[in-house]
Amino acid sequence: MNVAAALSPAETVFAYHARTKHSLKRYAAGPETLDWDMQPNPFREFEGCARTTLEPGAGRLDTGFAQASTQGGVSAAALTIESLASLLELSMGLSAWKEYGPDRWAVRCNPSSGNLHPTEAYVFSSNVPGIHDGVHHYLSRDHVLELRYESDNRPEEPARLWIGLSSVHWREAWKYGERAFRYCQLDVGHALGALRYAAGALGWRATLVEDVDSAELAAMMGLDRVDAFADVEREEADLLIAIETAPGTNRAAERFPGFVRHGDGNRWAGRANLLDPHPLYRWPVIEQVSQATQGRGTGLPSEFQGYPPLHRANEVRAAEIILGRRSAQRFDSKCWMSADTFYRLLDGLLDRPNAPWDVWNFAPRVHPVFFVHRVEGLDPGVYAMPRHPAAVQALREQLRGDFEWQAPENLPAHLPFFRLLRTDCRIIARTMNCHQAIAADSCFSLSMLGEFEPVVSANPWRYRQLHWEAGLLGHALYLEAEAAGLRGTGIGCYFDDALHEVLGLVTTQFQSLYHFTVGRPLTDDRISTLPAYPDRPVPPSRESRP
Ligand SMILES: Cc1cc2nc3c(=O)[nH]c(=O)nc-3n(C[C@H](O)[C@H](O)[C@H](O)COP(=O)(O)O)c2cc1C
């Protein structure tokens, strides 16, 4: 009997979440051996599609990072093939090739667990100068568009643009086994954030189209086409983003690209490549949880909390930060971060009508708990930042009864930030994060507590969306840390219930969905950095920072 079939979608999700927890005694089920030479191909491409070459010129954009994060912070670029190329380059594009001995690997503007990059991007274009109307797959390796579906020209309509995201779960499952679905969803959240910041650098907005469900989206992206995916790894549809290139031109609330839904099946082209010719394992629970979380969700019109506006210096260019973003692999364990910088990073996590929080109408449901190690003027210890007023009470009820809930001295008045416990938490942080030193040698690390059981019970699709929110938090931290001259690293490997126990969580009203860490990076000089697109003209300003 298929056990999953007997469970409701919400029960399937809860069972998946429980069985994919890492614990101090055992890791979630995953491959026992890995043959590194047999890694799945990190680049999906479609044979038999017309290709459009894009120029990698985004490094030249001079929008400041603060401007890129603010709605209307910079005048909107015209929607052309060049500006679309910049949007893709700054979000899903390569930022460099790395080389160490015989090994060579690409890194991208969007981070990904294990650098496995399960997230694929599809462009829906209508009347964009220089590009066919229709659906294109973006191949980041070559910075090209592959035309999968050509639609009729509709010259009377304004130029419009959408981006769809999908996941090849196998890329992640190859290495991480059953827990991989969670990582894929976190990666989607990062990609959503990357698209929002990239849109901001062009004076545009990126907004989740809520009114489309997973099956419709799969059909629009051509992911349900048996001919295109016969005998190769499937892609699952995740989300659709409307790009608003000038106020009111492509609001997400308007209907999505109808030209594809009503399209003619004969207009599809392309066969997906095989990524892993010799898969050694199968993880059926990933398929089950993916099915159980299909659907859609609609947030309520935003109720931003009216935090005072951000005032930031614009000195650093957004493109420089985005192209230079990297995960720290080691931290300087002697580095102290200033309180100003720390609070600026926290400020970037507040739910405001700016990047990346204006991507949707969902109220914040993910709340960081910080493990502060080295922030000047702040006692080392455990701190909480409920990102919604209602979460303060809920967290107080669920977390340990002896936590202090005190505002630290000299806290900027608008920050909902509370000290829970003064303590040296370096050993705990390291242990909880699968014994990774990056969680303790940094200036601080954090765990993101998602409002879990009630939200997922009401709509299992929210399991995905909660992970996307956690990914957005991670992405904001990556870029804000980079802007502050520091560096972050996402942490997907942590011992779920051991962490919950430390915080006193006994129910599943909250669950930790993602961890992160920030500090001053130590770089490995043995690894060399090469240009992302060596055979294309590269402007001098696009060099990655060390
Ligand atoms: C969801 C997610 C989970 C991650 N988990 C870990 C982790 O547990 N440990 C770690 O050292 N790095 C982790 N990383 C960092 C990735 O390894 C890194 O993003 C990837 O190697 C690509 O490098 P880049 O971020 O410099 O582009 C994670 C990243 C993401 C997005």
The ligand as a MOL file (V3000), in Angstrom:
LIG
                    3D

  0  0  0     0  0            999 V3000
M  V30 BEGIN CTAB
M  V30 COUNTS 31 33 0 0 0
M  V30 BEGIN ATOM
M  V30 1 C 19.8070 26.7810 1.1070 0
M  V30 2 C 21.2930 26.8230 1.3170 0
M  V30 3 C 21.8850 26.0230 2.2720 0
M  V30 4 C 23.2800 26.0620 2.4550 0
M  V30 5 N 23.8440 25.3060 3.4500 0
M  V30 6 C 25.1740 25.3910 3.6910 0
M  V30 7 C 25.7650 24.7060 4.7940 0
M  V30 8 O 25.0770 24.0110 5.5640 0
M  V30 9 N 27.1110 24.8530 4.9730 0
M  V30 10 C 27.8830 25.6310 4.1430 0
M  V30 11 O 29.0980 25.7270 4.3670 0
M  V30 12 N 27.3430 26.3010 3.1050 0
M  V30 13 C 26.0110 26.2040 2.8670 0
M  V30 14 N 25.4370 26.9360 1.8430 0
M  V30 15 C 26.2860 27.7540 0.9550 0
M  V30 16 C 26.4510 27.0820 -0.4050 0
M  V30 17 O 27.3620 26.0240 -0.2920 0
M  V30 18 C 26.8940 28.1040 -1.4440 0
M  V30 19 O 25.8230 28.9830 -1.6800 0
M  V30 20 C 27.3070 27.4480 -2.7360 0
M  V30 21 O 28.4750 26.6930 -2.5900 0
M  V30 22 C 27.5280 28.4730 -3.8350 0
M  V30 23 O 28.5250 29.3770 -3.4590 0
M  V30 24 P 28.2480 30.9370 -3.4320 0
M  V30 25 O 27.1650 31.1960 -2.3940 0
M  V30 26 O 29.5520 31.5500 -3.0710 0
M  V30 27 O 27.7350 31.3200 -4.7820 0
M  V30 28 C 24.0680 26.9150 1.6520 0
M  V30 29 C 23.4560 27.7250 0.6980 0
M  V30 30 C 22.0940 27.6980 0.5320 0
M  V30 31 C 21.4640 28.6040 -0.4860 0
M  V30 END ATOM
M  V30 BEGIN BOND
M  V30 1 1 1 2
M  V30 2 1 2 3
M  V30 3 2 2 30
M  V30 4 2 3 4
M  V30 5 1 4 5
M  V30 6 1 4 28
M  V30 7 2 5 6
M  V30 8 1 6 7
M  V30 9 1 6 13
M  V30 10 2 7 8
M  V30 11 1 7 9
M  V30 12 1 9 10
M  V30 13 2 10 11
M  V30 14 1 10 12
M  V30 15 2 12 13
M  V30 16 1 13 14
M  V30 17 1 14 15
M  V30 18 1 14 28
M  V30 19 1 15 16
M  V30 20 1 16 17
M  V30 21 1 16 18
M  V30 22 1 18 19
M  V30 23 1 18 20
M  V30 24 1 20 21
M  V30 25 1 20 22
M  V30 26 1 22 23
M  V30 27 1 23 24
M  V30 28 2 24 25
M  V30 29 1 24 26
M  V30 30 1 24 27
M  V30 31 2 28 29
M  V30 32 1 29 30
M  V30 33 1 30 31
M  V30 END BOND
M  V30 END CTAB
M  END
